[in-house]
Amino acid sequence: MTLLAETGGAASGMTMATVLSLITEVMTAAVGWIGIILNVIVENPIFMVGIVITFIGVGISLISRLLHL
């Protein structure tokens, strides 16, 4: 897929509707991928352990940074 044509550096055939359509396609695909990943995580509780530990670590680091302001 070519977004810009080599016609004097101008965009050829790229209207705002086309750009918005492409952005919508990408966002729809990304939301679908996130849904697949979340389903795998929920179906396999062992993945939840890593995520919970990560959130705890982020929480501790944020609190410690706030206390050292």
LINCORVEN-V768058 format. One record per residue. N is the residue number from 1. RES is the residue in three letters. SS is DSSP state (H for helix, E for strand, L for the rest). NEAR is the number of other C-alpha atoms within 10 Angstrom. Layout:
n & res & ss & near
N & RES & SS & NEAR
N & RES & SS & NEAR
This chain:
n & res & ss & near
1 & MET & L & 3
2 & THR & L & 6
3 & LEU & L & 10
4 & LEU & L & 12
5 & ALA & L & 12
6 & GLU & L & 10
7 & THR & E & 8
8 & GLY & L & 7
9 & GLY & L & 8
10 & ALA & E & 10
11 & ALA & L & 12
12 & SER & L & 13
13 & GLY & L & 10
14 & MET & L & 12
15 & THR & L & 10
16 & MET & H & 9
17 & ALA & H & 9
18 & THR & H & 11
19 & VAL & H & 12
20 & LEU & H & 11
21 & SER & H & 12
22 & LEU & H & 12
23 & ILE & H & 12
24 & THR & H & 12
25 & GLU & H & 11
26 & VAL & H & 12
27 & MET & H & 12
28 & THR & H & 11
29 & ALA & H & 12
30 & ALA & H & 12
31 & VAL & H & 11
32 & GLY & H & 12
33 & TRP & H & 12
34 & ILE & H & 11
35 & GLY & H & 12
36 & ILE & H & 11
37 & ILE & H & 11
38 & LEU & H & 12
39 & ASN & H & 11
40 & VAL & H & 12
41 & ILE & H & 15
42 & VAL & H & 11
43 & GLU & H & 10
44 & ASN & L & 11
45 & PRO & H & 10
46 & ILE & H & 10
47 & PHE & H & 12
48 & MET & H & 13
49 & VAL & H & 12
50 & GLY & H & 11
51 & ILE & H & 12
52 & VAL & H & 11
53 & ILE & H & 11
54 & THR & H & 12
55 & PHE & H & 12
56 & ILE & H & 12
57 & GLY & H & 12
58 & VAL & H & 12
59 & GLY & H & 12
60 & ILE & H & 12
61 & SER & H & 12
62 & LEU & H & 11
63 & ILE & H & 11
64 & SER & H & 11
65 & ARG & H & 10
66 & LEU & H & 9
67 & LEU & H & 8
68 & HIS & L & 6
69 & LEU & L & 5
